[in-house]
Amino acid sequence: MASSSSSGLTFKLHPLVILNISDHYTRIKAQSQPPPTTSAANDAVSPPPPPRVFGCVIGVQRGRTVEIFNSFELLYDPSTHTLDRAFLEKKQELYKKVFPHFYVLGWYSTGSDAQESDMHIHKALMDINESPVYVLLNPSINHAQKDLPITIYESELHVIDGIPQLIFVQSSYIIETVEAERISVDHVAHLKPSDGGSAATQLAAHLTGIHSAIKMLNSRIRVLHHYLLAMQKGDLPCQNSLLRQVSSLLRRLPAIESEKFQDDFLMEYNDTLLITYLAMFTNCSSTMNEMVDKFNTAYDRHSRRGGRSAFI
């Protein structure tokens, strides 16, 4: 397997694909787990290897940019290392009716690394796509890893020992999102835990995630700042392409020092305060109405009795 691809393609991966692969693996693993036993004989038996799942990834290719939008599951025969071709064609036809602009770009699987048997599946899909991509999700948990456990492979023809062979080469990718996906991912991230965790626990987890994100952003900005300083001092060669990317990134930042921003910010802040005060007045009015209703009810009851007992 080569270290990196030389095709020059730019891959954009959407979060929906990662969620689909993760959900597919979680369901298959939960269904394949044996029932818990308490016998001592089973204690020495090693746990079964994690299952592998397979599916297709679909999307569009515009020039040198490949954008992977969605995915669907496939049926796999482990004895022959082949896919159910009739099921694949049926799913492809159904998705073509819903997403006419999407094409099969490749396939996905799970595991720590690409295996030799994966090339058989890869070659079987070449009649659908001449150069399919291979998306691999590593389901093992590594707390020290900061990047996503997703690897994208391409296939290239290399001459090894005088024999031309197809091998997998790793390609870089970026995460691309649309508004609907951002809302969905945010909704999934804020789901209430099944164990009935309190609001304080959810708030602490939310603030911890924000703190980690800000800490990661700060560290990456520091690395970029030190790199630019070294480039300015002449310790590193000047790269115009990198400087253009940094300049484009800085232009995306909002201009928070302008007078228009201060006016808009103060107007929005005042509107928020007015809404808060209005909510407080409404709450107080509702509480006073309830108190008056209770007082009138109690007063009418005592008046009918003809008594003058004190109101509690």
N, C-alpha and C positions, 0 to 999 in steps of 0.2 A: 504494500500500500504506500503510495507516494505521500509526501508531507502536505502539499497544498496543490490546488488546481491551477492550471495555466490557461483556462478557457476565457477568462476575463468577464464572466457573467456576474451580475449582481442579483443576489437572492434576497427577497423580502418575504418574511414569514409572519403570518397573522396569528394572534393568540388563539383563535378558534381551533386551529390545527393542533396546537399543543394541548388544549383542553380535551379535544376529541381523542387524541392518542392516550392521554392520561386516563380518561374515563374508560376507554376500551380496555386498557391494561388492568385497571382496578376491578372492573366487573369480571373479567376472565379469572383473575387471581382469587377473588372472593368465591367464585363458583367452583374453582378447582381445589380449594383448601379442604383437607379431610376433616371430619368431625373430631372434636377434642376427645381424647381418651386419657384415662388415669392409670393404665396398666404399666407396670415397671418394664415390661418387655419392649414397649414402644419408645422408652426414654433414650435408648441407644441408637435408634434409627435416625439417620440424618434427614433433615427436612428436604422435600423435593425441590428441584431447581425451579426458579421463577419461570412462569410461562412466557411465551413470546406471542405477540399479536402482530397481525399484518393487515395492511390496508393500502388504499390509493390516495394520493394527494392531487388535488385539482386546482387550477388557477389559470392565469394568462401569462403570456410572454410577449413583451413589447420591446423589440430590438434586442439589446443585451441585458434587459431587466426581466427577471423571472419572479412573479409575485404569486405566492401560494396562499390561496384564500380558504380552502376547506378540504375535507377528507371524508372518506367512507371506508367501512370495514370490508375485508375480504375473507373468504374461506380458504384455509390452508391445509394441505395434506402433509403431515410431517414424515410419513413413510417414503413418499416419492419426492418431497421437496418441491411440490408444484401447487399452483393456485387453481381454484375452481373457475375455469375460463367462462363457462356459461353464466355463473353468478356475476362475474366481473362485467361481462357484456350487458347483462340485464341492468345492473346498477349504473353503468355508464349511460345507458339509454335513458333511464329515469332522471338522472342528474342533468342530462342534456336538455330535457324538456323544461326543467326548472331554471337552469343556468345555461342558456344557449352559448354564452361567450366563454365558458370555462372548458378547459381541456385537461386530460389526464397528463400530468407533468411527471409522475413517477409513483413511488410507493413509500410506505413507512413500516417500521418495525421497532422492536424494543430489544435492548441488550447493552452490554458494556462496550462492545466493539463489533465491527462488521465481521461476519463469518464467511467461510468458504462457500457454504451452501447458499448464501445470499446472492452470489453471482448468478446462480441458475434462475432465480426469480427475476433478477435484473435483466438477464438476456431474454426471458420470456415476455417481458413488457416492451421490448424494442420494436415489435411490430406495431405497437400503438404510438409510441414516442421513440424517435430515433436515438435520443440521448436522455433517458429518464434520470431523475434525481432520486436519491435515497435519503430519507429523513430517518434518523435513528435517535430514539429517546432512551436514555439510561435511567431505569427506574430506581436504581440503588440510591440511598440517601447519603450524601457527603456534606456534612455541615461546614467543612472548610472551603468548599467550592462556592465561588461567588457568581459564576456564569451559569446560564441555563444549561441543563443536561441534554441539550439538543445538538446533534451534529448532522450536517448535510454533506453527502458524498456525491460526486460525479464519477463517471467512468471514462477512463482514457486508455487508449491503445498504446502499450509500451512493449518494446522488444526485450525479452528476458531470455538469456541463454540462446539467442538466435531465433526465438519463437515469439511471434507477436501474441500478446495476451492482454485481455481487458483487466484492469485493476481499479479499485476504488481510490479516489483522491479526495481529500477533505477540502471543502469550500467554506468561505466566510459568508455570513448572512447578517441581516439587520431585522429588527422587529418593527413591523408596520401595523398601525391600527387605524380604524375608522371610528367615528363617534359612537355607533351602535356597539362596537366591541368594547370600547372604553367603559360605557355604561354597564354592560353585562359583566365585565371583569370586576368593576367596582361593586356591583351587586353581589357577586359570588364572594368577594373578599369580606363583605359585611354581613354575611349570613350568620344567624345566631347559632351557636354551637348546640349539638344535640344533647349534651349533658346538662343543659339548662344553666349555663354560666350567667353570672350576674352582669349588670350593666357596667359595673366598675371593672370587671375582668375584660369585657370587650373594649372598654375605653383604654385600658392599659395596653392591650394588644395593639389597638389602633395607633396609640401614641408611640409605642415601641417601633412599629413599622415605619412611621413617619420619621422618627429619630434615626433609624438605620438608613433610610433613603437620603436624608439630609447629610448624614455623615459620609455616605458613599459619594454624594455629589461634591462635598467639600474636598474629599481626598483626590477626586479626579480633576477638580479645578486647580488644586495645588500642583499636581503633576504637570498639567498643561502650562501653568504659570512658570514653574521651574524650567520646563523645556524651552519656553519662549525667551526666558532670561539667558539661558545658555546659548541660544541661537543669536541673541542680541550681542552677547559678549564675544562671539566668534568661536566658542568651544564646540559648537555643532554646526554642520553645514546648513545653509539657508535653503528651505524647501518652500517654493512659492505655492505649490498645491496645498500644503498644510496651512500656510498663512491665509490662503483664500477660504479654506474651510473654517478657520477660527474667526475670520472677519464675518463670514456668513452667519456663524453662530451668535456673534455679538450683536448683529443687526436684529436678530429675533428677540432680544431682550427688550422689555418695555421701557420706555423713557419715563422714569418715575420722578425726574426732577423738573419736568416742564410745568408751566403754570396751568395748562389745561388739565393735566393729571391731578393736580391739587384741587382744582375746582370740582372735577368729577368725583374725586374721592370724598371731599367734604360733603357734597350733595348726597352721595350714596350713604355716607355715614349718618347724616341727619335724617335721611329717610328711614334708615334702620332704627334709629333711636325713636322716631315718631311711631313706628309700627310697634316697637317694644312698649312704649308708654300706652298706646292704644290698647294693646293686649292686657296690660296691667289694669287699666280703667275698666275694661270689659269684665275682667275676672272679679274685680272689686264690686262692680254693679251686680253681677250674678250672685255673689256671696250675700250682698245686702238684700237682694230680692228674696233669697231663700230664708234669710233671717226674719224679714218682715212677714213672709207667709207663715213661718212657724209661730211667730208672736201672735198674729191674727187668729190662727187656729187655736192656740192655747187660750187666748183671751175670750174667744167665743164660747169655748167649752166651759170655762169658769163662769162666764156670765149666765149661761143657761142653768147652771147649778145654783145661782144666786149667792154664791159665796164670794168671799174677798180674800181667799188664800193667796199667799205670796207666789209670784211667778218664778219658777226655777228654770 
